[in-house]
Every structure is written in structure tokens, then in C-alpha cells.
Amino acid sequence: MSLVKTITMKMRTAVSLIAFVLLSPLAFAHVGSPDVYYQGQAGPYTLLVIIRPPAVIPGVAEIEVRSISPGVTRVEILPLRMVGPGAKLAPTPDVAQHLGDPKVFYGKLWIMDRGSWKVQITVDGDHGKAEMAVPVAAVSTASLGMRTALGILLSVLGLLLVLGLVGIIGAANRDAELDPAQAPSPAQIKRARWRMAIAAVLMLAVVLFTNSWWKAEADDTAELTYKLPHLGVFLAADNSLRLQLHNPNAVRLTQFRTERPDRLRLDDLVPDHGHLMHLFIVRMPDMRSFWHLHPDQVETGEFSQRLPAMPAGQYRIYADIVHHTGFPETQVGEINLGNDLAPTNTRPLSGDDSGEAALAPSDEVAILADGYHMVWERDAAPLRAKQPIWFRFRIEDKDGKPASGLENYMGMAGHAVFMSTDGMVFSHIHPAGSVSMAALAIAQGGTPGQGMAGMDHSAPSADVSFLYGFPQAGDYRILVQVKREGRVETGSFVAHVGN
């Protein structure tokens, strides 16, 4: 490849990455999909929990708890820090209220600071009390500005207030000591004008100072807005993909207290499903070449992965990591493979690595290996945004019978990726919902990587389901991965979501 062509490819990749970062919705663990969906056990009770974090911190999170088990009579919700002093200084819990349906409880909680939080849920019912903790990452994903009309109105009212105050000072120095109907002397008028001028100058100084203070506070708040990290990506001569994590939020999240327990670093990663990083590589825009890999960390913040044989194309990259506080994060990147990566100079898939070079998307039935297929058991109702949905899939053999030989894939019956066709929404989902299993373990007082909450080591059935809610309308691709007889297989499905 000529030097000019190499430079041109790198420039195109850089421009594409910059455009992607600038246009992507700001989010943290799931790009463009901040809401939390989780179904789990609180003692004998099965609960479905939906948490909609605020876009700005401090802000109010909306909590919805649906009781799948009968007999739940009362639900209390409480926001707690995942780690640090705030994890033990519990405020008084709020009582969630019914939403018409006796099995649905709703409440709102103030999230006062950025970082890793959990919602502690206490359930009371026919079988006594029980608790559940659901992790949630709280960050400001926007900086709310004042509306133009409101700003104009407040400016006019403020100007009238200043003029009125200056006028009162003038009247007090000119007319206060006069008898009724007595005209002020020239000396009194002159003194009043001088003091009005001084008052006007002082008021102007106050306005300028407060405006400067307000602007500084607004700038600080804007600096604390979470920035979507983007990976540094480089393909070495041996077809090793080198990844450099980006950390644009470390200073912003530690600006006022450098020892905050929720500070984001690059040396504090914890394993999730046994891996420090889950790397997803998707060719755009056809999304037919899809890979789920697990790079090795070679230095702090640096990872390396020898790539398998992959077809040429423009690839979008998503790297899932979890910090020691339980804060999950997805970093994004892009790479252009100008030529196919041939099997002769690549590494075959091994371990938990998986992928397909030529996926055929389907509306309901995805073709797998050996005549097997994956069926999306979808409802007749159209898909809608902002609604929790159970996505159910069944793996069948060539005769249409439930498949046998299914195994757990990294402790789960399956994994799924929900991704918009423009790449602006990306979510890595488990059967229990959208929460990170490492974060869930920390929220429940465990240690990530060892006996993580939600892990299942029993043999899975031919049916696998995932809980998720689309964040916005649009066209999506659902990529479902299951493991059968030692091989990870991927089904690709097309989904159109309305408002």
C-alpha cells in the first residue's frame, strides 16, 4: 500500500471517528440508551425494575417496580452510593406509590451527585420483607440552558428592578426631607443625581459580578457533563488490534474533590464475565460482519487483540469496561480495514471470542449452522420506544424441535446486542436486563469476577429471553448469541421501532 493511500485511509478514519463522537448521544454504559432494565429476586419475590436516570445531576430519577410474584403490598426505594461513605449514610427511604395496577409501584428519587449509585428496594408482602439492589450510573448527559423567552423576560424584569432601585435612591436624597408641595433646591437635585449615578454604577458592578459568577458556575457544570470516550485504535503489522482507552471525564469528575470514590481512572478496571473488556466490532452500514472479542490488557489503559479473519470494510468499535466502583462504561472507535484479513495471517477464534463474517438479517427466523435456526417469538403488537419488552428467542434443530446441547456462554444462557442501524445506540444486554453483572455484584455487596450475581451455571434450555426497552424510534438490529456444543452462534434480526 502506498504512503499516500495509507495517509488517506487514516485521515478518513479520523474524520469518521470525530464525526461519530460529535454526533453520538452522550451516554455511559450503553451508548444512547441510559435507562436501566433489570429483573431479579428480592428474597421470594420476583421484581422487574425500570430506572430512568435524570439527564442532569442533581436530578430526579424515575423508578418503576413491577411485582411478578403475587402478595407484594409495599415497596420502599432508597438511593445509595455504591462505594465510599455515602454507601452507609442512608437517608429515609421513600414509599413507592401504586400506578393503578396493584402490581406496579412508582416513585422518584433525587440523585444529588455523579458516579456509581444503587437503588435499594425493600419489599414487604405475604412472605415477609426482602431486599434487592439495582446499580445505576448517574452522570449529567446534558447541560440545560435557559430558554430565550425566559431569559428576555428575566432581563427586562431585572432592568426594571435596577431602575426602580436607582429611582428610589434619588427620591430619598431629593424629596425625603421636604414638606408636602415644597420644591427641592438645586443643591438637593444635584446631590440626588450624584447619588443616583453612584447607585447605578454600584448596581452595574453587582450585575456584572453576578453574571461573571453565574457564567463560571455554568462553565463548571458544562465541564462536568459526561463526555463519550473514544478509543485510540491502531492495526499493527501482525493484525493485532491495539486499543488505547480514553479518559475525558477524570478531571471533570474529580475537579472539586480529587479523592472522590467514584473517580474514573484507567487502572481500576474489574472483570465482567471474566474479562476486563468486551469488544464488539461491527461492519457498517450492512452490520453483517459482527465480532465479540476479549482483548488482553498489556499496560494500564492499553489492550491488544489478534484479529480473526475478517472481511474488508468500515467497522464501528464498542469497548465495554467496568470501573472498580461499579461504574460501567462503553468507549467507541472506528477502523477501516482496506483489505480482507486472510486466515493465513490471523488468529482463529478461541475461548469466549466469537463472531460471524456474513450474517444474514431476518425478521423472525435466523439461520444457524448445521441446519439449526433461531426463532424470534415476537408479539403481533408493533415495537414502541421507552417500553420494557421481553425479547424471546427459541433455538430449534433442523426438524423444528427444541435444540439440545446448549451451553452457558460466559455464565449466561445468551448475550444480545441491540444496535441502531446508524450506530448511535448500542446496548449489550443479558437475560436479567441491561445492568452490568460486575456492577450488580458490587451493588449487592459481592466481589466482581467471583460468584457474580446473575450468573447461571445450570444447563440452559432452548429458549432464551432478554429484557430491554428501545430508547428512541428508528431501525435496529438485534444480535443474539448462544453457545451450542462448544460453538458460539449468532442470530441477526431486524426491528423497526415506532414512537
C-alpha positions in Angstrom: 0.0 0.0 0.0 1.4 3.4 -1.0 2.2 6.0 1.6 -0.4 8.4 0.1 -3.1 5.7 0.3 -2.2 4.9 3.9 -2.4 8.5 4.9 -5.7 8.9 3.1 -7.2 5.9 4.9 -6.1 7.2 8.3 -7.5 10.6 7.6 -10.8 9.2 6.6 -10.9 7.0 9.7 -10.0 10.1 11.9 -12.7 12.2 10.3 -15.3 9.4 10.7 -14.4 9.0 14.3 -14.6 12.7 15.1 -18.0 12.9 13.4 -19.2 9.8 15.3 -18.1 11.2 18.6 -19.6 14.6 18.0 -22.9 13.3 16.7 -23.3 10.4 19.2 -25.8 10.8 22.0 -23.9 11.3 25.3 -24.2 8.2 27.4 -22.1 5.9 29.6 -22.5 2.2 29.9 -24.8 1.9 26.8 -24.3 4.4 24.0 -27.5 6.3 23.6 -29.5 4.0 25.9 -29.3 5.3 29.6 -32.4 3.6 31.1 -31.8 0.6 33.3 -33.9 -2.6 33.0 -33.5 -5.5 35.4 -35.5 -8.5 36.6 -34.3 -10.3 39.7 -35.1 -11.8 43.0 -35.8 -9.9 46.2 -36.0 -12.9 48.5 -39.1 -14.9 47.4 -40.3 -12.1 45.2 -39.5 -11.7 41.5 -39.4 -8.0 40.6 -39.0 -6.1 37.3 -37.3 -2.8 37.9 -37.0 0.2 35.5 -34.8 3.1 36.4 -34.8 6.3 34.2 -31.9 8.4 35.4 -32.0 12.2 35.2 -30.2 13.8 32.2 -28.7 16.4 34.6 -27.2 15.8 38.1 -28.5 16.8 40.6 -31.8 15.5 39.3 -34.7 13.2 39.8 -34.7 9.6 38.7 -37.9 7.8 38.0 -38.3 4.3 39.5 -40.8 1.7 38.5 -41.1 -1.6 40.2 -43.4 -4.3 38.9 -44.1 -7.3 41.1 -44.1 -10.5 39.0 -44.8 -12.6 42.2 -48.1 -12.2 44.0 -48.5 -10.9 47.5 -46.4 -7.7 47.4 -48.1 -5.0 49.5 -45.4 -2.3 50.0 -42.3 -1.2 48.2 -39.7 1.3 49.5 -36.9 2.8 47.4 -33.7 4.3 48.6 -30.7 5.9 46.7 -27.3 4.9 48.0 -23.7 5.3 46.9 -22.2 2.1 45.6 -18.9 2.7 47.5 -17.5 5.2 49.9 -19.1 6.9 52.9 -22.3 7.6 51.1 -22.9 3.8 50.8 -23.6 3.6 54.6 -25.2 7.0 55.3 -28.7 6.0 54.3 -31.5 8.6 54.2 -35.1 7.8 54.9 -36.5 5.6 52.2 -39.4 6.7 50.0 -42.6 4.7 49.7 -43.4 3.8 46.1 -47.0 4.5 45.1 -49.3 2.4 43.1 -49.9 3.3 39.4 -53.4 2.0 39.1 -52.2 -1.6 38.7 -51.8 -3.1 42.2 -48.6 -4.9 41.0 -46.9 -1.7 39.8 -45.2 0.7 42.2 -43.8 4.1 41.1 -41.5 6.6 42.8 -39.0 9.4 42.3 -35.6 9.7 43.9 -33.1 12.6 44.0 -29.7 11.7 42.7 -27.5 14.5 44.2 -24.1 13.7 42.8 -22.4 12.0 39.9 -21.0 8.5 39.9 -22.0 5.0 40.8 -25.3 4.6 42.7 -27.7 1.9 43.5 -31.4 1.9 44.2 -32.1 -0.2 47.3 -35.5 -1.7 47.1 -37.3 -3.1 50.2 -40.3 -5.3 49.6 -43.0 -6.3 52.1 -45.7 -8.8 51.5 -47.2 -12.1 52.3 -43.8 -13.7 52.7 -42.2 -11.0 54.8 -39.6 -8.4 53.9 -36.8 -8.8 51.4 -34.3 -6.5 49.6 -32.8 -6.0 46.2 -30.2 -3.6 45.0 -30.0 -2.4 41.3 -27.0 -0.4 40.1 -27.3 2.8 38.2 -24.6 5.1 36.7 -25.5 8.8 37.4 -24.0 11.4 35.1 -25.0 14.6 33.5 -25.5 13.9 29.8 -26.6 17.4 29.0 -26.2 21.0 30.3 -29.6 22.7 30.4 -29.6 26.3 29.2 -32.2 28.9 29.9 -34.9 29.4 27.3 -34.6 32.5 25.2 -38.1 33.8 26.1 -37.5 33.3 29.8 -34.1 35.0 29.6 -35.6 38.0 27.9 -38.4 38.2 30.5 -36.0 38.0 33.4 -33.7 40.6 31.8 -36.5 43.1 31.4 -37.7 42.5 35.0 -34.2 42.8 36.3 -33.7 46.1 34.4 -36.9 47.5 35.8 -35.8 46.4 39.3 -32.5 48.2 38.9 -34.1 51.4 37.5 -36.6 51.3 40.3 -33.9 51.0 43.0 -31.9 53.8 41.5 -35.1 56.0 41.3 -35.9 55.2 45.0 -32.3 56.3 46.0 -32.7 59.5 44.0 -36.1 60.3 45.6 -34.8 59.5 49.1 -32.0 62.0 48.6 -34.0 64.7 46.9 -37.5 64.7 48.4 -37.4 62.8 51.7 -36.7 65.8 53.9 -39.1 68.2 52.1 -42.5 69.3 53.2 -45.5 68.5 51.0 -45.6 70.7 47.9 -42.1 72.0 48.6 -39.8 72.0 45.6 -36.3 70.7 46.0 -33.4 73.1 45.8 -30.8 72.9 43.1 -28.3 71.6 45.6 -30.7 68.8 46.6 -31.3 67.9 43.0 -27.5 67.8 42.3 -26.9 65.6 45.3 -29.7 63.2 44.3 -28.3 62.9 40.8 -24.8 62.2 42.1 -26.1 59.5 44.4 -28.3 58.0 41.7 -25.2 57.9 39.4 -23.2 56.2 42.2 -26.0 53.7 42.8 -26.3 53.0 39.1 -22.5 52.3 38.9 -22.7 50.0 42.0 -25.7 48.2 40.6 -24.0 47.7 37.3 -20.9 46.3 39.1 -23.2 43.9 41.0 -24.9 42.8 37.8 -21.5 42.3 36.1 -20.1 40.4 39.0 -23.1 38.1 39.4 -23.2 37.5 35.6 -19.5 36.5 35.7 -20.1 34.2 38.7 -23.1 32.7 37.0 -21.1 32.1 33.8 -18.3 30.5 35.7 -20.7 28.2 37.5 -22.4 27.3 34.2 -19.0 26.6 32.6 -18.1 24.3 35.6 -21.4 22.5 35.2 -20.8 22.1 31.4 -17.3 20.7 32.1 -18.9 18.1 34.4 -21.1 16.9 31.6 -20.1 13.3 30.8 -18.2 13.1 27.5 -18.4 9.9 25.4 -14.9 8.4 25.5 -13.4 7.3 22.2 -10.7 4.6 21.7 -7.4 5.1 20.1 -7.3 2.3 17.5 -4.4 1.0 15.5 -3.9 -2.1 13.5 -0.4 -3.5 13.8 1.5 -5.4 11.1 0.7 -8.7 12.7 -3.0 -7.9 12.5 -3.1 -7.2 16.2 -5.7 -4.5 17.1 -4.1 -2.1 19.6 -6.6 -0.2 21.7 -5.9 2.9 23.9 -8.6 3.8 26.3 -9.6 7.4 26.5 -10.4 9.1 29.8 -12.0 12.5 29.1 -14.0 12.5 32.4 -11.3 12.0 35.0 -10.7 15.7 35.7 -14.3 16.7 35.3 -15.5 14.1 37.9 -12.7 14.9 40.3 -12.5 18.7 39.8 -13.6 19.6 43.3 -12.5 16.5 45.3 -9.6 14.6 44.0 -10.2 11.6 46.2 -13.8 11.0 45.3 -14.6 7.3 45.5 -16.4 7.4 42.1 -13.5 9.0 40.2 -12.9 7.4 36.8 -9.4 6.0 36.2 -7.9 3.6 33.8 -6.1 1.5 36.4 -9.2 0.5 38.3 -11.0 -1.9 35.9 -12.6 -5.1 37.2 -13.6 -8.2 35.3 -17.1 -8.6 34.0 -17.9 -12.2 32.9 -14.2 -13.0 33.5 -12.9 -10.3 31.1 -11.7 -6.8 31.6 -13.0 -5.7 28.2 -15.8 -6.9 26.0 -15.0 -5.7 22.5 -17.7 -5.6 19.8 -16.7 -4.9 16.2 -19.5 -4.3 13.7 -19.1 -3.5 10.0 -21.1 -0.6 8.9 -23.6 0.0 7.4 -24.6 -3.5 6.5 -23.9 -4.9 10.0 -23.3 -8.4 8.5 -19.8 -8.8 9.9 -20.1 -8.9 13.8 -17.4 -9.9 16.3 -17.4 -10.2 20.1 -13.8 -10.4 21.3 -11.9 -10.1 24.6 -8.6 -8.3 24.3 -5.8 -8.7 26.8 -4.5 -5.7 28.8 -0.9 -5.1 28.0 -0.5 -1.8 30.0 -2.7 0.5 32.0 -5.4 1.6 29.6 -3.9 -0.3 26.7 -5.3 -3.6 25.2 -4.3 -5.8 22.3 -6.3 -8.4 20.3 -5.0 -10.5 17.5 -7.9 -10.3 15.0 -9.5 -13.3 13.3 -10.1 -13.5 9.6 -12.4 -10.6 8.8 -13.8 -9.1 5.5 -12.8 -5.6 4.5 -14.9 -2.6 5.4 -15.5 0.3 7.7 -16.0 -1.0 11.3 -17.6 0.5 14.3 -16.0 -0.5 17.6 -17.6 -0.6 21.1 -15.5 -1.5 24.2 -17.4 -2.3 27.4 -15.4 -1.9 30.7 -16.4 -1.6 34.3 -14.6 0.5 36.9 -13.9 -0.7 40.5 -16.8 1.5 41.8 -19.2 -0.4 39.6 -19.4 2.4 37.0 -19.9 0.7 33.6 -18.6 2.5 30.5 -18.6 2.0 26.7 -15.8 3.5 24.7 -16.2 3.9 20.9 -14.0 3.9 17.9 -13.7 3.1 14.2 -11.3 1.4 11.9 -11.2 0.9 8.2 -10.0 -2.5 7.0 -8.9 -1.8 3.5 -8.3 -5.4 2.7 -9.6 -8.7 3.9 -7.8 -10.2 6.9 -7.0 -13.6 5.4 -6.8 -16.7 7.6 -3.1 -17.1 6.8 -2.0 -14.2 9.0 -4.8 -14.0 11.6 -5.7 -16.0 14.7 -8.7 -18.3 14.8 -11.4 -17.7 17.3 -10.8 -19.3 20.7 -12.1 -19.2 24.2 -15.0 -16.8 24.6 -14.2 -15.0 21.4 -16.9 -15.3 18.7 -18.1 -13.7 15.5 -19.6 -14.1 12.1 -18.3 -12.7 8.8 -21.5 -12.9 6.8 -24.7 -12.7 8.9 -28.0 -12.6 7.1 -30.5 -10.5 9.0 -34.1 -11.8 9.3 -37.4 -10.6 10.5 -38.2 -13.7 12.6 -36.0 -16.8 11.7 -32.2 -16.6 11.6 -30.3 -19.5 10.0 -27.6 -21.1 12.2 -25.0 -23.8 11.5 -25.9 -27.5 10.7 -29.5 -26.6 9.6 -30.4 -25.2 13.0 -32.2 -21.9 13.3 -33.1 -19.2 15.9 -36.8 -18.1 16.0 -37.8 -14.7 17.4 -41.1 -15.3 19.2 -42.3 -11.8 18.7 -45.7 -10.4 19.6 -48.1 -9.1 17.0 -48.1 -5.7 18.6 -45.7 -3.1 17.0 -42.5 -2.2 18.9 -42.6 1.1 20.7 -39.8 3.2 22.2 -39.5 3.7 26.0 -41.4 0.4 26.8 -39.9 -2.6 28.6 -40.2 -5.6 26.3 -39.2 -9.2 26.8 -37.5 -10.4 23.6 -37.9 -14.2 23.5 -35.9 -16.5 21.2 -36.0 -20.2 20.6 -33.2 -22.4 19.1 -34.5 -25.2 17.0 -32.8 -28.1 15.2 -33.3 -28.9 11.5 -36.6 -30.7 12.3 -38.0 -27.8 14.1 -37.6 -29.4 17.6 -36.1 -27.6 20.6 -32.3 -27.7 20.2 -30.2 -29.8 22.6 -26.5 -29.4 23.5 -26.9 -25.7 24.5 -24.3 -24.4 27.0 -23.8 -21.3 29.0 -21.9 -18.5 27.3 -19.8 -16.8 29.9 -22.2 -17.7 32.7 -25.3 -16.7 30.8 -27.9 -18.5 28.6 -27.1 -15.9 26.0 -25.9 -12.4 25.2 -27.6 -9.9 23.0 -26.7 -6.6 21.3 -29.3 -4.0 20.5 -27.9 -1.6 18.0 -29.5 1.1 15.8 -28.6 0.9 12.1 -26.8 4.3 12.3 -24.7 3.1 15.2 -25.8 5.8 17.6 -27.5 3.4 20.0 -25.6 0.4 21.3 -26.5 -1.8 24.3 -25.0 -5.1 25.4 -27.8 -7.0 27.2 -28.1 -10.1 29.4 -31.1 -12.2 30.2 -31.5 -10.4 33.5 -31.6 -7.0 31.8 -29.3 -4.1 30.9 -27.2 -3.9 34.1 -23.6 -4.9 34.2 -23.1 -8.2 36.1 -19.9 -6.8 37.8 -21.8 -3.7 38.9 -24.7 -5.8 40.1 -22.3 -7.9 42.2 -20.8 -4.7 43.8 -24.3 -3.3 44.4 -25.2 -6.5 46.3 -22.1 -6.5 48.4 -20.1 -9.1 46.4 -16.8 -9.2 44.6 -16.9 -8.8 40.8 -15.5 -11.8 38.9 -16.2 -14.3 41.7 -19.7 -15.6 42.1 -21.2 -12.7 40.2 -24.9 -12.0 40.7 -27.0 -13.2 37.8 -24.5 -15.9 36.7 -26.1 -19.2 35.9 -24.1 -22.4 35.7 -27.0 -24.8 35.0 -27.6 -26.1 31.5 -29.7 -23.6 29.6 -32.9 -24.6 27.7 -33.6 -24.0 24.0 -35.3 -20.7 25.0 -33.5 -17.5 25.9 -35.0 -14.1 26.6 -33.8 -10.6 27.2 -35.4 -7.6 28.9 -34.8 -4.2 27.2 -36.6 -1.0 26.1 -35.6 0.9 23.0 -34.6 4.5 23.9 -36.0 6.1 20.7 -37.8 5.3 17.5 -35.9 4.0 14.5 -34.4 0.9 12.8 -32.4 -1.5 14.9 -30.5 -4.7 14.5 -30.8 -7.4 17.3 -27.8 -9.7 17.5 -28.4 -12.7 19.8 -25.5 -15.1 20.8 -25.9 -18.6 22.2 -23.4 -21.4 22.7 -24.2 -24.9 21.3 -21.8 -27.9 21.5 -18.8 -25.6 22.1 -19.6 -23.2 19.3 -21.0 -19.7 19.8 -23.6 -18.9 17.2 -25.2 -15.5 16.3 -28.7 -14.8 15.1 -29.4 -11.4 13.5 -32.8 -9.8 13.5 -34.3 -6.6 12.0 -36.5 -4.4 14.2 -38.4 -1.2 13.4 -39.4 0.8 16.4 -42.1 3.5 16.5 -42.9 6.2 19.0 
